[in-house]
């Protein structure tokens, strides 16, 4: 869809973009085709989050085994139902929708494709990463603002290095697929965007990793020991836990590597908190 065709479709249905929902519609057929091809590489069914006017959805149905779409805006859901009746449509909030149930109904494995509004990029991605830890989401192709994309590729010590970085880095291989200029959207956002491709590594699921990350980064200025102590781990257990992993207690969480966090999580799972 071009900018002109997006405007035309909106006028046809008597709609205007909902800025409160972060609606900036992709208006590049070339980009939509490339993103869809990346999202369909392993031939799994695809769950699209926030299809909007359906620019990406229309390309997904050409190459995906099956396509399901979760759209919070009832008006946009009606457009998708009208234009692409073959798509399984769920008119719900993606933060609350039964994604595990949907994946199960699609055969137990499904890729994610999404154009993520900035204001919910982190919570949505944390949810996808948590759900995909069991291998049920083999790949994700995600459009997001550049600033949000930096969290996925940050290094230890970077300002934006945090739970999202570690969780993504442990379970997925993260690569930048392309950059999208703001003029590829209607209405134009204030910044350019990036498309990231996340491909599952097949890493063992660490049930305590997310718990550990949320506690370790609870207060960024505090040391790892102080944050874990505040989470209820005793001094004695803390000493043995970090000692077993070869980590000094006075280090801050932002300095630890993905592998070090994984080692701590394994130690907690093996010997408890």
Buried (B, 14 or more C-beta within 10 A) or exposed (E): BEBEBBBEBBEEEEBEBEEEBBBBBBBBBEBBBBBBBBBBBEEBBBBBBBBBBBBBBBBBBEBBBBBBBBBBBEBBBBBBBEBBEEBBBBBBEBBEBEBEEBBEBBEEBBBBBBBBBBEBBBEBBBBBBBBBBEBBBBBBBBBBBEBBBBBBBBEBEEEBBBBBBBBBBBBBEBEEBBEBEBEBBBBEBEEBBBBBBBBBEEBEEBEBBBBBBBBBBBEEEBBBBBBBBEBEBEEEBBEEBBEBBEBEBEBBBBBBEBEBBBBBBBBBBEEEB
